[in-house]
Amino acid sequence: MKPHVLIVGATGGTGAAIVAACLARDLSVTVFGRSLTKLKAQFPVSVAYAQGDVFDSASIVAAGQNSNLVFQCAAVPYHETVSRQLPLAESVMTAAQQIGARVVYIDGIYAYGASTGQPMTESAPMRPISKKGQIKAQLTQLLFNERFSAVPTCLIRLPDYFGPSARASSYLGLTMMGIAACKPTFYIGKRSVAREYIFLPDAAEMILNIALSDTHFTGVWNIPGQQITGDKLLKLANDASGNHMPLFTLTKPALRFLGLFDADLREIVEMYYLTKKPVILDSHKYQTIFGKPVKTPFERSIPYTIGQIALAHNPH
């Protein structure tokens, strides 16, 4: 029997991609967020709406009475990760326990710490070297704590992502938006370094494969992307938009300076190590069970993303 899905944080980048993937599989979906107006504007058909506060487990319980699968896609502002990430997780897990639902929790790679020079497997020890990484390691422990042993949970770890639904707060968000608008923008880190990125529709498809599996659901799952240098990524994006405006490289000192005026950029400083020696996710576990990972070529996914962003900002 197909599950009824509750998507917490549905209007965000990963949430919107998960909604689209669920609807493509003809699943019953309830979208949950703070603003009913925003939910209805973004998802005008084929879903049920639930307004609530992700930090209030009772509002999640009320929204999820008929749901047996919860996708946790809500994100806190980047500069509030340390203070608010664990309360958010506590709320979602408490609600899932009360309604008897499984949880798919979407997260990133910070808990792993620095690159070892080899692709990171799901069983790699967590050795965080940043404040946010330490919180992410604690998040992992919370999700699989004995308190929530009755809640089947899978923790999805994604590399940095891009796609039509990605927000300005995502790592490539402002870069892609600036290029799509043919405005001056920036890229964080050395452009010659190959880093791992994932196209959000690809990620959503693989996440759904795991989420709908009865035998391979629980535990940690790495969702692999593809590697590309900043130079190539930016060329593909610029060629797609016809952009010829300046594109600045943000170094660590530049981020420190800009961080005086922007809290989120200030928080990127401690994560800058990932731009110098990137963490790459191992795909063996996913590939062994579900087959070849979904990988839309960058030559298609980047121009598509730029085109969709441009269309969203200039619909006429």
Order of alpha helices (4+ residues) and beta strands (2+ residues): beta-alpha-beta-alpha-beta-alpha-beta-alpha-beta-alpha-beta-beta-alpha-beta-beta-alpha-beta-beta-alpha-beta-alpha-alpha-alpha-alpha-alpha
